[in-house]
Amino acid sequence: MAISIVRNLQQYGGINQDALAGMFVSEYVKDPRRGYGGTAHSILQRISNGVSWQLASREVFDGMGSMGNGGAMRAAPIGAYFADDISKAIEHARLSAEVTHAHAEGQAGAIAIAVAAAWAFTHRDKPNIGNRELIEYVADHTP
């Protein structure tokens, strides 16, 4: 799914949710046993059967949407891509997660990872900066 994120960023210069949902489904149908979580299976199967990603992502967990870590697991490339603009990193991390994680907590996880990746990239030449600064930065930028 992270590869689909990278392809989406390359093609659109940001997250295009409809295209991203299509990319996720395209990869999913090639190999559904690749290691997707149970809820991801449900969402991706429904999208592949013609249900909109907006509906499929919101139906799970009794209509609350997923608050899991799948959006976070694939968000690092977004932080790297938008490392020079943290507001865009945050916005596009949320957009990417929303395709499968309608719950705000699932989106917050993606934002945290994208922010951390952006911070790590922009501080790569500053070896004396410690973990505390990273954690504080992420906490300050994560809803």
N, C-alpha and C positions, 0 to 999 in steps of 0.2 A: 504494500500500500504506500510505503514511502517513495518507491520508484514512481508510482502514479502521481504523487505530490510533485516530485521533481519534474516530471513530464508536463504536468499542468502549469507549473510555474514557467517553464521554458516556453510553452506554447502561448500562454495568455499574459505573462508578466505579472501574474497574481492568481489567486484561486478563483476559478470559474466553477461554481458548485455543480451545475448541471453536467458539465464535461467531466468533472472529477468523479461524480457518481457513476457516469458511464465507464470511466476508466477502471474504477474499483470493480464494477460488475464484470467487465471484460476480462480482467485478471482472475476474478473469482470463478467464473464459469470454466476457465481453462483448467483449474485444479482446485475444486472446493475442499479438498482434504489437506490443503497446504498448511494448516495450523491456525485457522481462524477460530475465534471464540464462538461459543454457542449463540450469543446474541448477534454477532456479526453474520453468522450463517443465516439467521432469520431475516435480518435486514437486507442482506445482499440477494438472497433468494427472492424476496418480495419485490425488490427493485427489478431484478432480472425477469420477473413475471409481469412487469408493466405497472407496478405501484410506484407512485412518485417517491423520490427519496425523502421529500418533506413529510409525507404521511408515514412511510416505513420507519423513519428514524424516531418519530414521535409516538408510535403505537406501542413500542416495547415498554416493559415495566409499568403496566397499567396506565399508559398514556403519559408517563413522566419523561420518557426518553432515557437513554443510557447515560449513566454518570461514570462509566468505566474508564479505563486507561488507554483504550485503542486510539483515540484521537491524539493522545500525548505520545504514544509510541512512534507515531509517524510525523511528528511536528518539527523535529530538529532542522530539516532542510529549509523550512519556512524562516526560521530565525537566521540561518546563514544567508539566505537569499535577501532578506530585508534587514540585515545587520546594521545598516546605516540609517534606518528609519524605524524606530521601535514601535511607533504607533501603527505602521503598516504590518509589522511582524505580528502584533497583537490582533489586529483586524483579520488578517488572512489566516492566522492560526484558528481563530474562532470560526471563520467560514469553512475551513477544512474539516474541523471536528464536527460541525453541525450536520454534515452530510450523513453521519452515522450516530452522532451523539447529540440529541436534541436538548438534553438536560444541561443547565448552566455549569454544573460541576464537571461534566465530561469536557466541556469547552474550556473551562479554567485550567484543566490539566494540560491541554494542548498549548494554551497560552503560556503557562509556566515553562514548558520545555522549549518553546520557540524563543521566549525571552532569555532563557539560560544559554541557548545556542548563540543568540545574537551577542550577548554579553561576552561569552567565551571567545567569539571571533574578534570582537572589537578590543579585547584585552589580551590577545594572544602574544603580544610583544612586551607584556608587563608581568614578568614571572613573580614579582614580589607581592602581587595582590592575592589575597587569600580567599578561602571559601566563604568567610563571613560576608564579604562585600558582594559576592555572587548571590548568596541566599537573601541578603537584604534587598538587592536590586530586583530579584525575581518576586519577592514578597510585595514590594512596592508597586509592581506592574501587573500583578495577577489579581483578577477580581475574586 
